[in-house]
Amino acid sequence: MISTGLPELSSEKDLQFLRETLVMDLSEDKALEHFQRKFDEALKNRWNTTFQWAIHNNNRNN
């Protein structure tokens, strides 16, 4: 077990996932490009998320 102070990060596998998610192997400029693409993708697909939440809320209320 790794002591990180966060229960969600208790193994080497957890830390590796975090490293990959934060693209720590890229330069700062490349990482910025990566996250800008991710944000653009999220904005492009926001209607889908909104629709899914609407369906979820409708089903929950019925």
C-alpha positions in Angstrom: 0.0 0.0 0.0 1.2 3.5 -0.9 0.7 6.3 1.5 -0.6 9.3 -0.4 -3.1 10.7 2.1 -5.9 9.8 -0.4 -7.7 6.5 0.0 -8.4 6.5 -3.7 -4.6 6.4 -4.4 -3.5 3.3 -2.5 -1.7 1.3 -5.1 0.9 1.7 -7.9 -1.9 1.0 -10.4 -3.9 3.9 -9.1 -0.9 6.2 -9.4 -0.1 5.0 -12.9 -3.7 5.8 -13.9 -3.3 9.3 -12.5 0.0 9.8 -14.3 -1.6 8.7 -17.6 -4.7 10.8 -17.1 -2.7 13.9 -16.4 -0.4 13.1 -19.3 2.7 13.7 -17.1 4.9 12.2 -19.8 4.2 15.1 -22.1 5.8 18.5 -22.2 3.7 21.3 -20.8 2.9 22.6 -24.3 1.8 19.1 -25.5 -0.2 18.6 -22.3 -2.0 21.9 -22.8 -2.9 20.8 -26.4 -4.1 17.5 -25.1 -6.4 19.1 -22.5 -7.6 21.7 -24.9 -8.7 18.9 -27.3 -10.4 17.2 -24.3 -12.3 20.3 -23.4 -13.3 20.9 -27.1 -14.5 17.4 -27.3 -16.6 17.8 -24.1 -18.1 21.0 -25.4 -19.0 19.4 -28.7 -20.7 16.5 -26.9 -22.4 18.5 -24.2 -25.9 18.1 -25.8 -25.6 14.4 -25.3 -24.8 14.7 -21.6 -27.6 17.1 -21.1 -30.0 14.8 -22.9 -28.9 11.8 -20.8 -29.4 13.8 -17.6 -32.8 14.8 -18.7 -33.8 11.2 -19.4 -32.3 10.1 -16.1 -34.2 12.8 -14.2 -37.4 12.0 -16.0 -37.1 8.3 -15.2 -36.2 9.0 -11.6 -39.3 11.2 -11.1 -41.7 8.6 -12.6 
